[in-house]
Amino acid sequence: MSLWTYKKDKSGKKILWQIDYDPMTFVFIVGLLAAIVGPELIRNPSIIIFFPFMILLAGLTCLIISKISIYKKGIWFSFGTAQMTEGYAKLYKVGYLLFGVSSLLLLALFNAFRGT
């Protein structure tokens, strides 16, 4: 299997890159993480409470890194990704995606604790 992406060379011409990878590598990594984290969750289920906060912290980190790139340009007030480079714009969007996921997980945890 391969991952296909477009890059631009110095002249601005688009070049198609093909990156070969083995999909079983991802299955192996997920299995290792489950083997490491799974027994700890069974022994101490209260650790699940910290998971949404870790995701929230990761999203905040992504947003801060992407905003620092704007601050280095001397732009102090900006909204959205219009003045960011493509990489920082993707990081900005990932940060907001992580914020949304952590908010949904926090609401689910709140609902689970309220029911008990």
C-alpha positions in Angstrom: 0.0 0.0 0.0 1.1 3.6 -0.5 0.3 7.1 0.6 0.2 9.6 -2.3 0.9 13.3 -1.7 1.7 16.3 -3.9 4.7 18.5 -3.2 6.1 21.6 -5.0 9.7 21.9 -6.1 11.6 25.2 -6.1 10.2 26.2 -9.4 6.6 25.7 -8.2 5.9 22.6 -10.3 3.8 20.0 -8.6 5.4 16.6 -8.1 3.5 13.4 -7.1 5.2 11.6 -4.2 4.4 8.0 -3.4 5.3 6.8 0.1 5.2 3.0 0.6 4.1 1.7 3.9 2.9 -1.5 5.4 -0.6 -1.2 6.9 0.1 -4.0 9.4 2.6 -1.6 11.1 -0.3 0.5 12.3 -2.1 -2.6 13.6 1.0 -3.6 15.4 1.5 -0.2 17.0 -2.2 -0.1 18.2 -1.9 -3.6 19.6 1.2 -2.7 21.5 -0.4 0.4 22.9 -3.5 -1.7 23.9 -1.2 -4.2 25.6 0.5 -1.5 27.6 -2.5 0.6 28.5 -5.2 -2.0 28.8 -4.1 -3.8 32.0 -3.7 -0.4 33.7 -7.2 0.6 32.8 -8.6 -2.6 34.2 -6.7 -2.2 37.5 -7.4 1.5 37.9 -10.5 2.6 35.8 -10.4 6.1 37.4 -7.5 7.0 35.0 -10.1 7.3 32.2 -11.1 10.7 33.8 -7.8 12.2 32.8 -7.9 11.1 29.2 -10.2 14.0 27.9 -8.0 16.5 29.7 -4.9 15.0 28.0 -6.6 15.4 24.6 -7.5 19.0 25.6 -3.9 19.7 26.5 -2.7 18.3 23.1 -5.2 20.5 21.3 -4.1 23.6 23.2 -0.5 22.8 22.4 -1.3 22.5 18.7 -3.1 25.9 18.8 -0.3 27.6 20.6 2.3 26.3 18.2 0.3 27.4 15.2 -0.4 30.9 16.7 3.3 31.4 17.5 4.0 31.3 13.8 1.7 34.2 13.3 3.1 36.1 16.2 6.6 35.8 14.7 5.4 37.6 11.6 4.3 40.5 13.8 0.5 39.8 13.4 -1.0 40.1 16.9 -4.7 39.9 16.0 -5.8 37.3 13.6 -8.7 34.8 13.3 -8.7 31.7 11.2 -6.0 30.2 9.0 -5.8 32.8 6.3 -2.4 34.2 7.2 -0.8 30.8 8.2 1.3 28.5 6.1 -0.3 25.3 5.0 1.4 23.2 7.7 0.5 25.5 10.5 -3.1 25.8 9.2 -3.4 22.0 9.4 -2.0 22.0 12.9 -4.5 24.8 13.8 -7.4 22.7 12.5 -6.2 19.6 14.3 -6.1 21.6 17.6 -9.7 22.6 17.2 -10.6 19.0 16.3 -8.9 17.8 19.5 -10.8 20.4 21.4 -14.1 19.1 20.0 -13.3 15.5 20.7 -12.3 16.2 24.3 -15.4 18.2 24.8 -17.6 15.3 23.7 -15.6 12.9 25.9 -16.1 15.2 28.9 -19.8 15.4 28.2 -20.0 11.6 28.0 -18.1 11.3 31.3 -20.3 13.8 33.0 -23.4 11.8 31.8 -21.9 8.6 33.0 -21.1 10.0 36.4 -24.5 11.6 36.7 -26.2 8.3 36.1 -24.4 6.5 38.9 
